[in-house]
C-alpha cells in the first residue's frame, strides 16, 4: 500500500543486494576455510553444509528486510524456517541409518560443525555485514528517490515551489493519515458493517489486511546500528588476529614449485623464520629414491599438542567424478556385486595390473597420500586424527585378508596401512585412510598426519625424515609438511581476521554515509524543501 514492497525500483535494489550478498557470503566463508580445515571441518560435506547454513540465515534475514511490515505471521514463518532446517540437520545427517541409505559421507557433519567456533562467527558475520550494506543501499535509495521526485514536481509546476514535497513522501503521509483515520473509526465500522455469513467472504483481520504490524528496519537509526555492528565485528577481527599470532608453525616445503608454496602459505606466515624450502635436498634421484632428512630451527616455543599435517595442491578432490568414485557399502564391509562396483568405479580403480580386484575401489581409495614422516627423537601419535563417526561406519569385510585375488589397502600402501597393525586399525579402519576419504572442499588438501605431545623450544634444532613417494609432477603440484600449534579459532591464518576488519570499516563507512545523507535531508527540510 505504501509502494515499498513491489515496484521496479525495488526490484533493481533487490538484485543489487543479491549480488552483494553473494560476494559477502563467498568472501567470508572462503577466508574462514583455512581455519575450518585445521579444525577438521574443511571437507566437501562439512564446508558445504557451513556455507549453505550461512546462505539460509542470510536468506531469512533478507526476507525479514524486504517485508517492511511484520506481524506474528511473518515472524512465525521465519522462525519456522529455522526450526525446519534444524530438524533436517538432526533427522538426516545425524541418523546413521538414514545417511547410510542416502549420503553416507554426511553422517554427523552438523555435530562436528557446531563444535567449531569459526563456524558460528561466519553464521553471525555474514548476515550482519549484509544487513549494514542493505540499510546503506536503502538509505541512499530513499534519499535520491526524494530528490528525483522533487525535481520532477518542480518541472511540472515551477511557479509553486515554496512547499515542495516528493510524491513518494506525500503518498506515505497520506497513507499514515488514512491509517490513523481507519484505526479511529474501526469500532464504528465494525459495528455498522453488514454481516453476510453466507456470502463466502472472509472478514477476518488477516483477509482484510487489518493485522497490527511493525516496521523495525524503517525506524532503526541506521548510522548507530552500522557503527555498533562495525565495532563488534572489529572486536572479533582483533581477537582473531591475536589468536592467529598466538600460534607458531614450521612449514617444510619439500617438493614442487615455489609459486605453489606461496599460494599455499596462510596469510601472516613469516617466510624467513617459518618456511623452509628444501626442494633441492629432497629432490628424487636413483640414489635417494625420495628419502631425505631435513634439519630446521624452531622459530618460537611450541606447546603440545603440536599438529602435523601435510599440504598438497593443487589437488581437486571436489570434482564430482572423484567424489562419486566410491562404493559406500563396500567401505561398510558389505559384499558388493561386481556389476555394482563397475557402475561407480572405473576399471583402472577397480582392477589392478595383475588382474586382482581392488578393495575398496574408486578414485579416492586408489589415490591415498602415502608420503611418510618421522621426527627424530619424538613419537608421532596418529590416533584421534579422523572422525570417530567415520571410523565407526567403516568396516572390513568378513573375509578380510583371506579372500583370494584381491589387492587390499596394505598391498598398495604398506607404510600407511600396515598389515600388522592392531585389528581395530587395519584396512579401512586405519585413521590416515579415513582422513583421506573425506575430500577437501577446495583446490588443495590439508590433512592431519599426527600429533607431537612434547614441547618444542625456540632455537631448538629439529630433524625430520621424509619419504617422498607421492607423485605431484604430473599436475605441477607441491607438497609440504607443517607443524603447528592450534587454538579455538585454528592455526596461523590472518586472512579471516583482516577480512573482519575490512567488514568493520565498511560498516563505519556506511554509518558515515547514512549520517551525511540524514543531515542533508534535515537541511532540506529546514529550507522548506
C-alpha positions in Angstrom: 0.0 0.0 0.0 2.9 2.3 0.7 4.6 1.4 -2.6 7.5 0.0 -0.6 7.3 -3.7 -1.3 6.9 -4.3 -5.1 8.0 -1.9 -7.7 10.6 -1.7 -10.5 13.0 0.4 -8.4 12.7 -2.0 -5.5 13.4 -5.0 -7.8 16.6 -3.3 -9.0 17.6 -2.6 -5.5 17.0 -6.3 -4.6 19.1 -7.5 -7.5 22.0 -5.3 -6.4 21.6 -6.6 -2.8 21.5 -10.2 -4.0 24.8 -9.7 -5.9 26.3 -8.0 -2.8 25.1 -10.8 -0.6 26.7 -13.4 -2.8 30.1 -11.6 -2.6 29.8 -11.3 1.2 28.9 -15.0 1.6 31.6 -16.3 -0.7 34.3 -14.0 0.7 33.7 -14.7 4.4 33.4 -18.5 4.0 36.4 -18.7 1.7 38.6 -16.7 4.1 37.4 -18.8 7.0 38.2 -22.0 5.2 41.8 -22.5 6.3 40.8 -22.3 10.0 37.9 -24.6 9.5 40.2 -27.0 7.7 42.6 -27.1 10.6 39.6 -27.7 13.0 38.6 -30.8 10.9 35.6 -29.3 9.0 37.2 -28.3 5.8 35.9 -31.3 3.8 33.5 -31.0 0.9 30.5 -32.1 3.0 31.1 -30.1 6.2 32.2 -26.9 4.5 29.3 -27.2 2.0 26.9 -27.5 5.0 28.5 -24.5 6.7 28.2 -22.4 3.5 24.6 -23.5 3.0 23.8 -22.7 6.6 25.2 -19.2 6.2 23.1 -18.8 3.0 19.9 -19.9 4.8 20.5 -17.4 7.6 21.2 -14.6 5.1 18.1 -15.6 3.1 15.8 -15.4 6.1 17.3 -12.1 7.1 16.7 -10.9 3.6 13.0 -12.0 3.8 12.7 -10.0 7.0 14.3 -6.9 5.4 12.2 -7.0 2.3 9.0 -7.3 4.2 8.9 -3.8 5.8 5.8 -4.5 7.8 6.0 -7.5 10.2 3.3 -9.3 12.2 3.0 -12.6 14.0 2.7 -14.5 10.7 5.8 -13.2 9.1 7.9 -13.5 12.2 6.5 -17.0 12.8 7.3 -18.1 9.2 11.0 -17.1 9.7 11.3 -19.0 12.9 9.6 -21.9 11.3 12.2 -21.9 8.5 15.0 -22.1 11.1 13.2 -24.8 13.1 12.6 -26.9 10.0 16.3 -26.6 9.0 17.4 -27.6 12.5 15.1 -30.6 12.3 16.5 -31.6 8.9 20.1 -31.5 10.3 19.1 -33.7 13.2 16.8 -36.1 11.4 19.0 -36.6 8.4 22.8 -36.2 8.8 22.8 -37.3 12.4 21.0 -40.5 11.9 23.3 -43.4 10.8 20.5 -45.4 9.1 19.2 -42.5 7.0 22.7 -41.4 5.9 23.8 -44.9 5.1 21.0 -45.1 2.5 21.1 -41.5 1.1 24.5 -39.9 1.7 27.0 -41.8 4.0 29.6 -39.0 4.0 27.1 -36.6 5.6 27.0 -38.7 8.8 27.5 -36.5 11.9 28.5 -33.4 9.8 26.3 -31.0 11.8 27.6 -32.3 15.1 31.2 -31.6 14.0 30.3 -28.1 12.7 28.6 -26.8 15.9 31.8 -27.6 17.9 33.9 -25.2 15.7 33.7 -21.5 16.9 34.7 -20.1 13.5 31.5 -21.6 12.0 29.4 -19.6 14.4 31.4 -16.5 13.6 30.6 -17.0 9.9 27.0 -17.6 10.8 26.8 -14.2 12.5 29.1 -12.1 10.4 27.5 -12.9 7.0 24.0 -11.6 7.8 25.4 -8.7 10.0 27.5 -7.4 7.2 24.7 -7.9 4.6 22.3 -6.0 6.9 24.5 -3.0 7.1 25.1 -2.9 3.3 21.4 -3.3 2.7 20.5 -0.5 5.1 23.0 1.8 3.4 21.7 1.0 0.0 18.1 1.5 1.3 19.0 4.9 2.8 20.7 6.1 -0.4 17.7 4.8 -2.4 15.2 6.7 -0.2 17.3 9.9 -0.3 17.8 10.1 -4.0 14.2 9.0 -4.7 13.1 12.0 -2.8 15.4 14.2 -4.8 14.1 12.8 -8.1 10.5 13.3 -7.0 11.1 16.9 -6.1 12.9 17.7 -9.3 10.0 16.2 -11.3 7.5 18.1 -9.3 9.3 21.4 -9.8 9.5 20.8 -13.5 5.7 20.3 -13.7 4.9 23.5 -11.6 8.0 25.7 -11.5 6.0 28.7 -10.1 4.9 27.0 -6.9 8.0 25.9 -5.1 7.5 27.1 -1.6 6.3 23.8 -0.1 7.5 21.1 -2.4 7.4 17.5 -1.2 8.1 14.5 -3.3 5.1 12.5 -4.5 6.5 9.5 -2.7 6.7 11.3 0.6 3.2 12.7 0.1 2.0 9.2 -0.6 3.5 8.0 2.7 1.9 10.8 4.6 -1.4 10.2 3.0 -1.2 6.5 3.9 -0.3 7.4 7.5 -3.3 9.8 7.7 -5.7 7.2 6.3 -4.4 4.5 8.6 -4.9 6.8 11.6 -8.5 7.6 10.4 -9.2 3.9 9.9 -8.0 2.9 13.4 -10.1 5.7 15.0 -13.1 4.6 13.1 -12.5 0.8 13.3 -15.0 0.3 16.1 -17.8 2.2 14.4 -17.2 0.4 11.1 -17.2 -3.0 12.8 -20.5 -2.2 14.5 -22.1 -0.8 11.4 -20.7 -3.2 8.8 -23.3 -5.5 7.4 -22.6 -9.2 8.1 -23.3 -11.7 5.4 -22.3 -15.1 6.8 -23.5 -16.9 3.7 -21.7 -14.7 1.2 -18.5 -16.7 1.3 -16.4 -13.6 2.0 -13.7 -13.8 4.7 -14.0 -10.8 7.1 -11.0 -11.8 9.3 -8.3 -9.3 10.0 -5.9 -11.4 8.1 -8.0 -11.5 4.9 -8.9 -7.8 5.2 -5.3 -6.8 5.8 -6.1 -5.2 9.2 -3.4 -7.0 11.2 -1.3 -4.9 13.5 2.2 -4.7 12.2 5.6 -3.3 13.0 8.3 -1.8 10.7 11.6 -2.4 12.6 14.0 -1.7 9.8 12.3 1.5 8.8 12.6 3.1 12.2 16.1 2.0 13.0 18.9 4.6 13.5 20.9 3.3 10.6 24.1 5.2 11.5 24.1 4.0 15.1 23.4 0.4 14.1 26.1 0.4 11.5 28.6 1.8 13.9 27.8 -0.7 16.7 27.8 -3.7 14.3 31.1 -2.5 12.8 32.6 -2.1 16.3 31.5 -5.6 17.3 33.0 -7.1 14.0 36.2 -5.2 14.6 36.5 -6.7 18.1 36.0 -10.2 16.7 38.6 -9.4 14.0 41.2 -8.2 16.5 40.6 -11.3 18.7 41.0 -13.5 15.6 44.3 -11.8 14.7 45.6 -12.1 18.2 44.6 -15.8 18.3 46.3 -16.3 14.9 49.6 -14.8 16.1 49.5 -16.8 19.3 50.1 -19.9 17.2 53.5 -21.0 15.9 54.3 -23.1 12.9 57.0 -24.7 10.8 56.4 -25.2 7.1 58.7 -27.6 5.3 58.2 -27.3 1.6 59.9 -30.4 0.3 58.6 -30.8 -3.3 57.1 -28.7 -6.0 57.4 -25.1 -7.4 57.9 -22.1 -5.2 54.8 -20.5 -6.7 52.7 -23.3 -5.3 54.2 -22.8 -1.9 53.4 -19.1 -1.9 49.8 -19.8 -2.7 49.6 -22.5 0.0 51.1 -20.5 2.8 48.4 -18.8 5.0 48.4 -15.0 5.3 50.6 -13.9 8.2 53.2 -16.6 7.7 56.7 -15.3 8.4 58.5 -16.8 5.4 62.0 -16.1 6.8 61.5 -17.9 10.1 58.7 -20.3 9.5 59.1 -21.6 5.9 61.9 -23.9 5.0 62.3 -24.6 1.2 64.2 -27.9 0.9 63.1 -29.0 -2.6 66.7 -29.4 -3.8 67.7 -31.5 -0.8 64.6 -33.8 -1.2 64.8 -34.0 -5.0 64.2 -37.5 -6.2 67.1 -39.4 -7.7 68.1 -43.0 -8.3 70.3 -42.9 -5.2 67.9 -41.3 -2.8 64.6 -42.7 -4.1 62.7 -39.8 -2.4 64.3 -40.2 1.0 65.7 -37.1 2.7 66.5 -35.7 6.1 65.9 -32.0 6.9 67.0 -30.1 10.0 65.0 -26.9 10.8 65.2 -24.4 13.7 62.1 -24.0 15.8 61.2 -20.2 15.5 59.1 -19.9 18.6 58.2 -22.1 21.7 55.5 -24.6 20.7 53.3 -26.1 23.3 51.8 -29.5 22.8 49.7 -30.9 21.2 51.6 -29.9 18.0 49.6 -30.9 14.9 51.5 -32.3 11.9 49.6 -32.1 8.6 50.6 -32.5 5.0 49.6 -29.9 2.4 49.1 -31.0 -1.1 48.0 -28.9 -4.1 46.6 -28.1 -6.4 44.5 -31.2 -5.9 40.8 -31.0 -6.7 39.1 -33.6 -4.6 35.9 -31.7 -5.0 35.3 -32.8 -8.7 32.1 -34.7 -9.0 33.7 -37.8 -10.7 36.2 -38.0 -7.8 33.6 -37.5 -5.1 31.3 -40.2 -6.5 34.0 -42.7 -7.2 33.5 -45.0 -4.1 31.2 -47.8 -3.1 29.8 -46.9 0.3 28.5 -50.4 1.1 31.9 -51.8 0.3 33.5 -49.4 2.8 31.0 -50.6 5.4 32.1 -54.2 5.0 29.3 -55.5 2.9 29.7 -57.9 -0.1 29.1 -55.9 -3.3 28.2 -57.3 -6.7 30.9 -56.7 -9.3 28.4 -55.1 -11.7 27.5 -52.6 -9.0 31.2 -51.8 -8.4 31.6 -51.3 -12.1 28.9 -48.6 -12.1 30.8 -46.5 -9.6 34.5 -47.3 -10.1 36.3 -47.1 -13.5 38.3 -50.2 -14.4 41.7 -48.6 -13.5 40.4 -48.1 -9.9 38.7 -51.5 -9.7 41.2 -54.0 -11.2 45.0 -53.7 -10.8 47.7 -54.6 -13.4 47.7 -58.2 -12.1 44.0 -58.7 -12.6 43.2 -58.6 -8.9 40.2 -56.8 -7.6 41.0 -53.6 -5.8 39.1 -53.4 -2.5 37.9 -50.8 -1.7 37.7 -49.5 -5.2 37.4 -45.9 -6.6 39.5 -42.9 -7.3 39.6 -41.8 -3.6 40.7 -45.2 -2.3 43.4 -45.6 -5.1 44.9 -42.2 -4.7 45.8 -42.2 -0.9 48.6 -39.9 0.0 51.4 -42.2 1.0 54.4 -40.0 1.9 55.7 -40.8 5.4 57.4 -38.6 8.0 59.5 -39.2 11.2 60.6 -36.6 13.7 63.9 -37.6 15.2 63.6 -38.0 18.9 59.8 -37.7 19.0 56.9 -40.0 18.6 54.1 -39.1 16.2 50.8 -40.0 17.7 48.3 -40.9 14.9 45.2 -41.7 17.0 42.3 -39.2 17.0 43.1 -37.6 13.6 40.0 -39.0 11.9 36.3 -38.5 12.7 35.1 -41.1 15.2 31.9 -41.3 13.1 33.9 -42.3 10.0 35.8 -45.0 11.9 32.6 -46.3 13.3 30.8 -46.7 9.9 33.9 -48.1 8.1 34.3 -51.9 8.4 36.5 -54.5 6.7 34.6 -57.4 5.0 34.2 -60.7 6.9 36.8 -62.4 4.6 39.3 -59.6 5.0 42.8 -60.9 4.2 41.5 -64.4 3.3 39.7 -63.6 0.0 41.9 -64.6 -3.0 42.5 -62.4 -6.0 42.2 -59.2 -4.0 44.5 -56.2 -3.7 43.9 -54.9 -0.2 45.0 -51.5 1.2 48.1 -52.9 2.9 49.2 -54.3 -0.5 49.1 -50.8 -2.1 50.1 -48.6 0.9 52.1 -50.8 3.2 53.6 -47.8 5.1 50.3 -46.0 5.5 48.0 -49.0 6.2 50.4 -51.7 7.6 49.3 -55.3 7.5 50.5 -56.0 11.1 48.6 -53.1 12.7 46.2 -53.9 15.6 42.9 -55.3 14.4 41.0 -52.1 15.2 43.4 -50.1 12.9 43.6 -52.4 9.9 42.3 -51.8 6.4 39.5 -49.2 6.1 39.5 -48.6 9.8 43.0 -47.0 9.5 42.7 -43.4 10.6 45.0 -42.0 7.9 42.9 -43.7 5.2 39.7 -42.4 6.8 41.1 -38.9 6.8 41.9 -39.1 3.1 38.4 -40.4 2.2 36.9 -37.2 3.5 37.6 -35.0 0.4 38.7 -31.4 0.7 36.2 -28.7 -0.4 38.6 -26.5 -2.3 41.6 -26.8 -4.5 44.2 -28.1 -2.0 44.4 -30.8 0.7 45.4 -30.1 4.3 45.1 -33.4 6.1 46.3 -34.2 9.7 49.1 -36.7 9.9 49.5 -36.9 13.7 50.5 -35.0 16.8 53.6 -34.4 18.9 52.9 -34.5 22.6 56.2 -32.9 23.6 57.1 -29.2 23.8 59.5 -27.6 21.3 61.7 -24.8 22.4 62.7 -21.7 20.4 66.0 -22.2 18.7 65.9 -26.0 19.0 67.1 -28.0 16.0 64.5 -30.4 14.7 65.4 -33.2 12.3 62.6 -34.6 10.1 63.0 -37.7 7.9 60.8 -37.6 4.8 60.0 -40.5 2.4 58.6 -38.7 -0.6 56.8 -41.1 -2.9 53.5 -39.4 -3.8 53.8 -38.0 -7.4 53.0 -34.4 -7.9 55.0 -33.5 -11.0 52.3 -34.8 -13.4 50.0 -31.9 -12.3 52.7 -29.4 -11.4 51.8 -29.7 -7.7 53.6 -29.1 -4.4 53.9 -30.9 -1.1 54.5 -29.5 2.4 54.8 -30.9 5.9 53.5 -28.4 8.5 54.0 -28.5 12.3 51.7 -26.0 14.0 50.0 -25.3 17.3 46.3 -24.7 17.2 43.7 -22.8 19.3 40.0 -22.4 19.4 40.0 -20.4 16.1 42.5 -22.6 14.3 46.2 -22.1 13.4 48.2 -19.3 11.9 46.0 -17.5 9.4 45.4 -13.8 9.4 43.1 -13.7 6.3 39.9 -14.1 8.2 40.9 -11.5 10.8 41.8 -9.0 8.1 38.5 -9.7 6.3 36.6 -9.0 9.5 38.5 -5.7 9.9 37.6 -4.8 6.3 34.0 -5.6 7.0 34.1 -3.4 10.1 35.5 -0.5 8.0 32.7 -1.0 5.5 30.1 -0.7 8.4 31.7 2.5 9.6 31.8 4.0 6.1 28.1 3.0 5.8 27.4 4.8 9.2 29.2 7.9 8.0 27.4 8.0 4.6 24.0 7.5 6.1 24.7 10.2 8.7 25.7 12.6 5.9 22.5 11.8 3.9 20.4 12.2 7.0 21.9 15.6 7.8 21.4 16.6 4.1 17.7 15.6 4.4 17.3 17.6 7.6 18.9 20.6 5.9 16.5 20.4 3.0 13.5 20.2 5.4 14.7 23.3 7.3 14.9 25.2 4.0 11.2 24.3 3.2 12.0 21.7 0.6 
